[in-house]
Amino acid sequence: MNTALLLTYVLTVTLLIATPGPVVALVIHTAATGGRRQALLTALGTNGASLVLIAMAASLILTSAVIDPRWLTLVSVLGCLFIGYRAACSLRQTVAPTADAAMTVSGQGGLWQGFAIGVSNPKDILFFVALFPQFIQITSQVSHSLLLLSLVWLMLDIAILGLLILLTNKLATPRRQQLISLTSGALLLVMAAMGLLYNLHTLWLDGFMAFETGPTTGRMLESMTGTFEPHYGQLA
């Protein structure tokens, strides 16, 4: 085993997971409003989502399969809309003074919501596809390396999120908890808006490029590569 490469991977993953993002914002928000248990369930949900995405990425690496980026972008748009909806609901419930709203806030987060937020950006599959090959030489076999890289990611993921939950509960007074809730909810909303704009722009560019290329250009390229087949039959 390449210990130096493994330590480099651990450091890289630690920095990546600890970087503020939708998952971190959701876990902190849930810890501040729903308590430690609810936040832990949320973290387990996001961890399960990571496992699904990692498994798909590993499958792509082992089989050398290809995913159409446009489908991932379309699903990412839906994920951004979901994150934005949950962020807006959280902000409204946090500032609402009624008892019903407070009860709703305490019930947010959880295993399913954590999983949904975690898989809301399927482009993470491409991220793992790009990341893992950089450290694939940790062991002498690709399958063993992928398994080790996946396990290390999952363990660091739950450990870092658990530490954030503990710090949020220990350091936050009721007033600070409300501030943390508002801040994390606002961050989720901003991230959702930025992600939505980026993905819509990507879809627009893909559509524009397809329009510019057009079917005629596509047929010319196919004929140049020898893969073009006539669509109108053979002339007598």
C-alpha positions in Angstrom: 0.0 0.0 0.0 1.2 3.5 -0.9 0.9 5.2 2.5 2.0 8.6 1.3 -0.6 8.6 -1.4 -3.2 7.5 1.1 -2.4 10.4 3.5 -2.6 12.8 0.6 -6.0 11.5 -0.3 -7.2 11.8 3.4 -6.0 15.4 3.5 -7.7 16.1 0.1 -11.0 14.5 1.1 -11.0 16.3 4.5 -10.7 19.7 2.9 -13.3 18.8 0.3 -15.9 17.6 2.8 -15.3 20.4 5.3 -15.7 23.1 2.5 -19.1 24.8 3.0 -21.7 23.4 0.6 -25.4 22.3 0.5 -24.7 19.2 2.7 -22.7 21.0 5.3 -25.3 23.8 5.4 -28.2 21.4 5.8 -26.5 19.4 8.6 -25.6 22.6 10.5 -29.1 24.0 10.0 -30.7 20.8 11.2 -28.4 20.6 14.3 -29.3 24.2 15.2 -33.1 23.7 14.8 -33.9 20.0 15.1 -31.3 18.8 17.6 -28.4 16.4 17.5 -30.4 13.2 16.8 -32.1 14.7 13.8 -28.9 16.2 12.5 -27.2 12.8 12.8 -29.9 11.1 10.8 -29.5 13.8 8.1 -25.7 13.2 8.0 -26.4 9.4 7.6 -28.7 10.2 4.8 -26.1 12.3 3.0 -23.6 9.6 3.6 -25.9 7.1 2.0 -26.2 9.4 -1.0 -22.4 9.6 -1.3 -22.3 5.8 -1.3 -24.7 5.6 -4.2 -22.8 8.2 -6.2 -19.5 6.6 -5.4 -20.8 3.2 -6.5 -22.0 4.6 -9.8 -18.6 6.4 -10.3 -16.7 3.2 -9.6 -18.9 1.3 -12.0 -18.1 3.9 -14.7 -14.3 3.6 -14.0 -14.3 -0.2 -14.1 -16.5 -0.5 -17.2 -15.3 2.7 -19.0 -18.9 3.6 -19.6 -20.1 7.1 -20.6 -22.9 9.2 -19.2 -24.5 11.9 -21.3 -23.7 15.1 -19.4 -27.0 16.7 -20.6 -29.0 14.2 -18.5 -26.9 14.9 -15.5 -27.4 18.7 -16.0 -31.2 18.2 -16.3 -31.3 16.2 -13.1 -29.1 18.8 -11.4 -31.7 21.5 -12.3 -34.4 19.5 -10.5 -32.0 19.1 -7.5 -31.4 22.8 -7.3 -35.1 23.5 -7.3 -35.5 21.0 -4.5 -32.7 22.6 -2.4 -34.2 26.0 -3.0 -37.6 24.9 -2.0 -36.3 23.4 1.3 -34.2 26.4 2.0 -37.1 28.8 1.5 -39.3 26.6 3.8 -36.5 26.6 6.4 -36.1 30.3 6.4 -39.8 30.9 6.6 -40.2 28.5 9.5 -37.2 29.9 11.3 -38.5 33.5 11.3 -42.1 32.5 11.9 -43.1 33.2 15.6 -46.0 30.7 15.8 -45.8 27.5 17.8 -46.8 25.5 14.7 -43.9 26.8 12.8 -41.5 26.0 15.7 -42.8 22.4 15.7 -42.3 22.1 12.0 -38.7 23.4 12.3 -37.9 20.8 14.9 -39.1 18.1 12.5 -37.1 19.1 9.5 -34.0 17.3 8.2 -33.8 13.6 8.7 -32.5 10.5 6.9 -34.6 11.0 3.7 -34.0 14.7 3.3 -30.3 14.2 3.8 -30.3 11.5 1.1 -32.3 13.7 -1.2 -30.0 16.7 -0.8 -26.9 14.4 -1.2 -28.1 13.0 -4.6 -29.5 16.3 -5.8 -26.4 16.9 -7.8 -25.6 13.8 -9.9 -22.6 15.6 -11.4 -20.8 14.4 -8.3 -20.5 11.2 -10.1 -18.2 12.9 -12.6 -16.3 14.4 -9.7 -15.6 11.0 -8.2 -14.7 9.7 -11.7 -12.1 12.5 -11.9 -10.9 12.2 -8.3 -10.4 8.5 -7.9 -8.0 7.9 -10.8 -5.5 10.4 -9.2 -5.2 8.0 -6.2 -5.8 4.6 -7.9 -2.2 3.5 -7.3 -2.8 3.2 -3.5 -2.9 -0.6 -4.0 -1.7 -2.8 -6.7 -5.3 -3.7 -7.8 -7.8 -1.2 -9.2 -10.8 -2.8 -7.5 -9.0 -2.8 -4.1 -8.0 0.8 -4.5 -11.6 1.8 -5.4 -12.9 0.0 -2.3 -10.4 1.6 0.0 -10.9 5.1 -1.4 -14.7 4.7 -1.0 -14.4 3.5 2.6 -12.1 6.3 3.5 -14.4 8.9 2.0 -17.5 7.5 3.8 -15.7 7.4 7.2 -14.3 10.9 6.9 -17.7 12.1 5.7 -19.6 10.9 8.7 -16.8 11.9 11.1 -16.5 15.5 9.9 -20.3 16.0 9.8 -20.6 14.5 13.2 -17.9 16.9 14.5 -19.9 19.8 13.0 -23.1 18.6 14.7 -21.3 18.4 18.0 -19.8 21.9 17.7 -23.1 23.4 16.7 -24.9 21.9 19.7 -22.1 22.7 22.2 -21.3 26.3 21.2 -24.7 27.6 20.1 -27.0 29.4 22.5 -30.7 29.7 21.5 -30.0 33.1 20.0 -26.9 31.8 18.1 -28.9 28.7 17.0 -31.4 31.0 15.3 -28.6 33.0 13.7 -26.9 29.8 12.5 -30.3 28.5 11.2 -30.9 31.8 9.2 -27.3 31.8 7.9 -27.3 28.2 6.8 -30.7 28.5 5.2 -29.7 31.6 3.3 -26.5 29.8 2.1 -28.6 26.9 0.9 -30.9 29.3 -1.0 -27.9 31.1 -2.6 -26.2 27.8 -3.6 -29.5 26.6 -5.1 -29.9 29.8 -7.1 -26.3 29.8 -8.3 -26.5 26.1 -9.2 -29.8 26.6 -11.1 -28.3 29.5 -13.1 -25.2 27.5 -13.9 -27.1 24.4 -15.0 -29.6 26.4 -17.1 -26.7 28.2 -18.8 -25.1 24.8 -19.5 -28.3 23.5 -21.0 -28.6 26.6 -23.1 -25.1 26.3 -24.4 -25.6 22.6 -25.2 -28.7 23.4 -27.1 -27.0 26.3 -29.0 -24.1 24.1 -29.9 -26.4 21.4 -31.2 -28.3 24.0 -33.2 -25.0 25.3 -34.7 -23.8 21.8 -35.5 -27.1 20.7 -37.0 -27.9 17.4 -38.6 -26.2 18.2 -41.9 -22.8 18.9 -40.2 -23.3 15.7 -38.1 -23.8 13.6 -41.3 -20.7 15.2 -42.8 -18.7 14.3 -39.7 -20.0 10.8 -39.8 -19.2 10.3 -43.5 -15.7 11.6 -42.8 -15.1 9.0 -40.1 -16.6 6.3 -42.2 -19.6 5.7 -39.9 -22.3 7.4 -42.0 -25.1 5.2 -43.3 -27.6 6.5 -46.0 -31.0 7.2 -44.6 -32.8 7.4 -47.9 -32.0 4.0 -49.4 -29.7 3.2 -52.4 -30.2 4.9 -55.8 -30.8 2.5 -58.7 
